[in-house]
Amino acid sequence: MFPEDPCLWEESGSVDEIIRMRDIKKRYFEGKENEIQVLGGISFAVEKGEFISIVGESGSGKSTIMNILGILDRPSEGSYFLNGIDVLSESDRRLSHIRNREIGFVFQTFNLIGRSTARRNVELPMLYAGISASHRRQRSAELMELVGMTDRMNHQPNELSGGQKQRVAIARAMANDPSIILADEPTGALDSATGHLVMDIFHKLNKEQGKTIILITHNQALADETERIIALKDGNIVGERRGGGTKGMTQ
């Protein structure tokens, strides 16, 4: 249960928490006749090193909560703490720095730059972070090896398969050694066998490097591979259960 008193909420946070959201609401077209409430009051916490999934059908609010988690958007109401930082009190410039350093993104559509090699795509977040060229090259080579893409480092995205593109995207997400990886339907454009290979990489990053991973998906089978599953419907949390094939949502 989440504390009802905001003060109790502040004091009750575990030292192992990396994310803490309380009563997050999101509205669009506020104050207008066509105002829409997309999130109705989301509260949950994520501990360091957890691998969780947020599941729901289209329109459930998954993308909206991912954008708020990734500091790509601000909620209309509520509080969000990331590694102890009150995200909603920070300036846009500071949030850009936090996002670049703390969060790695993996998207269904890969979002690779077409005219750059796989290696250059991996180096890009480090370039924005002001990392030296020599360190960028060393780090990108290590990450490409980690995802099994050493022999494709100098290939452009149009020379790669969907699974290879996603492995490059995962390496890019790891470029600045983030605390959290947000994966938005990362296997949605892949066949099932390739999707399982991608999930294996996430499990490796979680178990061997202790990365906190949040998987956004509508795929219950993939969600079952994670430690904890949060179910959304119509902008609200409607259930939560352990992963690993455990049956039955707890209300």
C-alpha positions in Angstrom: 0.0 0.0 0.0 1.2 3.5 -0.7 1.0 6.1 2.2 -1.8 8.5 1.9 0.0 11.4 3.6 2.7 12.9 1.3 5.0 13.4 4.3 4.7 9.7 5.1 5.5 9.0 1.5 8.7 11.0 1.6 9.9 9.3 4.8 8.9 5.8 3.7 11.1 5.5 0.6 13.5 2.6 0.7 17.2 3.4 0.2 17.2 0.8 -2.6 14.5 2.7 -4.6 15.6 4.3 -7.8 12.2 5.4 -8.9 9.3 6.6 -6.8 6.1 8.0 -8.4 3.1 9.2 -6.4 -0.3 10.2 -7.8 0.9 11.0 -11.2 -1.8 12.5 -13.4 -1.6 13.7 -17.0 -4.1 15.8 -18.8 -4.0 17.2 -22.3 -5.8 20.4 -23.5 -6.1 21.5 -19.8 -8.9 23.9 -19.2 -10.5 23.5 -22.6 -13.7 21.8 -23.7 -11.7 18.9 -25.2 -9.6 18.3 -22.0 -8.5 14.6 -21.8 -7.1 12.9 -18.7 -4.7 10.1 -19.8 -3.3 9.1 -16.4 -5.7 9.1 -13.4 -3.2 8.9 -10.5 -0.3 6.5 -10.9 1.7 5.5 -7.8 4.5 2.9 -7.7 8.2 2.5 -6.8 11.0 0.6 -8.5 14.1 -0.7 -6.6 17.6 -0.6 -8.0 18.4 -3.6 -10.1 14.7 -4.6 -10.6 13.5 -5.9 -14.0 9.8 -4.9 -14.2 7.2 -4.6 -16.9 4.3 -2.2 -17.4 1.6 -3.9 -19.5 -1.6 -2.7 -21.1 -3.5 -2.5 -24.3 -3.4 0.5 -26.6 -4.8 3.6 -24.9 -4.0 2.3 -21.4 -1.5 5.0 -20.7 1.7 3.0 -21.2 3.4 5.5 -23.6 2.4 8.4 -21.5 3.9 6.9 -18.3 7.1 5.9 -20.3 7.5 9.5 -21.4 7.2 10.8 -17.9 9.5 8.1 -16.5 12.0 9.0 -19.2 11.7 12.8 -18.5 10.5 13.4 -22.0 7.3 14.9 -20.6 6.0 16.4 -17.3 2.9 15.2 -15.5 0.0 17.6 -14.7 0.1 16.6 -11.1 2.0 14.3 -8.7 5.6 13.7 -7.7 8.5 11.8 -9.3 11.8 11.0 -7.6 14.6 9.5 -9.6 17.7 8.4 -7.6 16.5 10.8 -4.9 16.2 13.8 -7.2 12.9 15.6 -7.2 12.6 15.5 -11.0 9.6 17.9 -11.3 11.5 20.7 -9.4 14.4 20.7 -11.8 15.0 23.0 -14.8 14.7 21.7 -18.4 18.4 22.0 -18.8 19.1 20.0 -15.7 16.5 17.4 -16.8 18.2 17.0 -20.1 21.5 16.3 -18.3 19.8 13.8 -16.0 18.1 12.1 -18.9 21.4 11.8 -20.9 23.3 10.3 -17.9 20.7 8.3 -16.0 18.3 6.8 -18.7 18.9 4.6 -21.7 16.1 4.3 -24.2 15.3 1.4 -26.5 12.4 1.8 -28.9 10.4 -0.5 -31.1 11.4 1.4 -34.2 15.2 1.4 -33.2 15.6 5.2 -34.0 19.0 4.7 -35.5 20.6 7.4 -37.7 20.6 6.1 -41.2 23.7 7.6 -42.6 25.9 6.7 -39.6 27.6 3.4 -38.9 26.4 1.2 -36.1 29.4 2.3 -34.1 28.7 6.0 -34.6 25.1 5.4 -33.5 26.4 3.9 -30.3 28.9 6.8 -29.8 26.2 9.6 -30.2 25.0 9.8 -26.6 28.6 10.0 -25.4 29.3 12.8 -27.9 26.4 14.8 -26.3 27.8 14.0 -22.9 31.2 15.5 -23.8 33.1 12.3 -23.7 36.5 12.3 -25.5 36.8 10.7 -29.0 39.2 8.0 -27.8 37.0 7.0 -24.9 33.9 7.0 -27.2 35.7 4.6 -29.6 36.8 2.3 -26.8 33.4 2.2 -25.0 31.5 1.7 -28.3 33.7 -1.3 -29.2 33.1 -2.8 -25.8 29.3 -2.4 -26.1 29.2 -3.7 -29.6 31.0 -6.8 -28.3 28.6 -7.1 -25.4 25.6 -7.3 -27.8 27.4 -9.6 -30.2 27.8 -7.0 -33.0 31.6 -6.6 -33.3 31.5 -7.8 -36.9 28.9 -5.2 -37.8 30.3 -2.1 -36.2 31.0 -0.4 -39.5 27.7 -1.3 -41.2 25.0 1.3 -41.7 21.4 0.5 -40.4 20.1 -0.3 -43.9 22.7 -3.1 -44.0 21.4 -4.7 -40.7 18.5 -7.0 -39.9 15.8 -5.9 -37.4 17.4 -7.9 -34.6 20.8 -6.5 -35.4 19.4 -2.9 -35.4 17.8 -3.5 -32.0 21.1 -4.9 -30.6 22.8 -1.7 -31.8 20.0 0.3 -30.1 20.6 -1.5 -26.8 24.3 -0.8 -27.0 23.5 2.9 -27.6 21.2 2.9 -24.6 24.1 1.7 -22.5 26.6 4.2 -23.9 26.7 6.5 -20.8 26.3 3.6 -18.3 22.8 4.7 -17.3 21.1 3.6 -14.1 17.9 2.7 -15.9 17.0 1.3 -19.3 13.5 2.0 -20.6 12.4 -0.4 -23.3 9.3 0.5 -25.2 7.9 -2.5 -27.1 11.5 -3.5 -28.0 10.5 -6.7 -29.7 7.4 -5.4 -31.4 9.0 -5.2 -34.9 10.8 -8.6 -34.5 9.9 -12.2 -35.0 9.5 -14.3 -31.9 12.9 -16.0 -32.1 14.8 -12.7 -32.6 12.7 -11.1 -29.8 13.8 -13.8 -27.4 17.4 -13.0 -28.3 16.8 -9.4 -27.5 15.2 -10.3 -24.2 18.2 -12.4 -23.4 20.4 -9.3 -23.7 18.2 -7.4 -21.3 18.4 -10.3 -18.8 22.2 -10.3 -19.1 22.4 -6.5 -18.5 20.1 -6.9 -15.5 21.8 -9.9 -13.9 25.4 -9.2 -14.8 25.5 -5.4 -14.6 22.7 -4.7 -12.2 20.8 -2.4 -14.6 17.3 -1.4 -13.6 15.1 -2.3 -16.6 11.5 -1.2 -17.3 9.8 -3.0 -20.1 6.8 -1.3 -21.7 4.7 -3.9 -23.5 1.3 -5.3 -24.4 2.9 -8.8 -24.7 2.0 -10.8 -21.6 4.5 -13.6 -22.5 7.4 -11.1 -22.4 6.1 -9.5 -19.3 6.1 -12.9 -17.6 9.9 -13.0 -18.1 10.3 -10.0 -15.7 10.3 -10.0 -11.9 7.3 -7.8 -11.4 4.4 -6.8 -13.6 2.3 -3.7 -13.3 -1.0 -3.7 -15.3 -2.5 -0.5 -16.6 -6.0 0.1 -17.9 -7.6 3.5 -18.8 -4.8 5.4 -17.2 -4.8 3.6 -13.9 -3.0 0.7 -12.3 -5.5 -2.2 -12.1 -3.2 -4.9 -10.8 0.3 -6.0 -9.9 1.9 -9.5 -9.7 5.2 -11.2 -9.7 6.6 -12.4 -13.0 8.1 -15.7 -13.9 4.7 -17.2 -14.9 2.9 -16.4 -11.6 -0.8 -16.4 -12.3 -3.4 -14.0 -11.1 -3.3 -10.2 -10.6 -3.4 -8.9 -7.0 -5.7 -5.9 -6.6 
